[in-house]
Amino acid sequence: MKSLTKLFSAFLVALTLLVSAGCASTNRHEGTGEYIDDSVITTKVKAMLFDEPNLRSGQINVETFKGIVQLSGFVSSQADINRAVEIARNVKGVTSVKNDMRLK
């Protein structure tokens, strides 16, 4: 009976280690916590772009990976591009902004 308990305990420890290793992040994949953080950053950037009266935020796409925000889409002027990048940079948690926006 004691050996069965030890075997079961060893199995639980091994299973816990495997599961926790599966949630870790890699260079190309985010861990669960990082994914949630990036989702919050994306939502905040989108909300701030939406609140900006001079920007057509529906035409700006926002994606975040490990704190790096990528802005893409089409805008009317270079001033709109600069304003969108500035807004994204001022969001807490953003480490850098990659600008892939284009002029119409």
QUIQUIDA-V377299 format. One record per backbone hydrogen bond with DSSP energy under -1.0 kcal/mol. NH is the residue of the N-H (numbers start at 1). CO is the residue of the C=O. E is the energy in kcal/mol with one decimal. If there is no record, write none. Layout:
NH:CO:E  NH:CO:E
This chain:
5:1:-1.8  6:2:-2.3  7:3:-2.3  8:4:-2.3  9:5:-2.4  10:6:-2.5  11:7:-2.2  12:8:-2.2  13:9:-2.2  14:10:-2.4  15:11:-2.5  16:12:-2.4  17:13:-2.3  18:14:-2.1  19:15:-2.4  20:16:-2.4  21:17:-1.9  22:18:-1.6  26:29:-2.6  35:31:-2.3  36:32:-2.0  37:33:-2.4  38:34:-2.6  39:35:-2.1  40:36:-2.1  41:37:-2.3  42:38:-2.7  43:39:-2.3  44:40:-2.5  45:41:-2.6  46:42:-2.6  47:43:-2.3  48:44:-2.4  49:45:-2.5  50:46:-2.4  51:47:-1.9  55:52:-1.2  57:55:-1.3  59:56:-2.1  60:57:-1.5  61:72:-3.6  63:70:-2.0  65:68:-2.0  68:65:-1.7  69:96:-2.6  70:63:-3.5  71:98:-2.8  72:61:-2.2  74:59:-1.1  75:102:-2.5  81:77:-1.5  82:78:-2.7  83:79:-2.4  84:80:-2.4  85:81:-2.4  86:82:-2.2  87:83:-2.5  88:84:-2.3  89:85:-2.3  90:86:-1.3  91:88:-1.4  94:91:-1.8  95:67:-2.6  96:67:-1.1  98:69:-3.7  100:71:-3.3  102:73:-2.8  104:75:-2.1
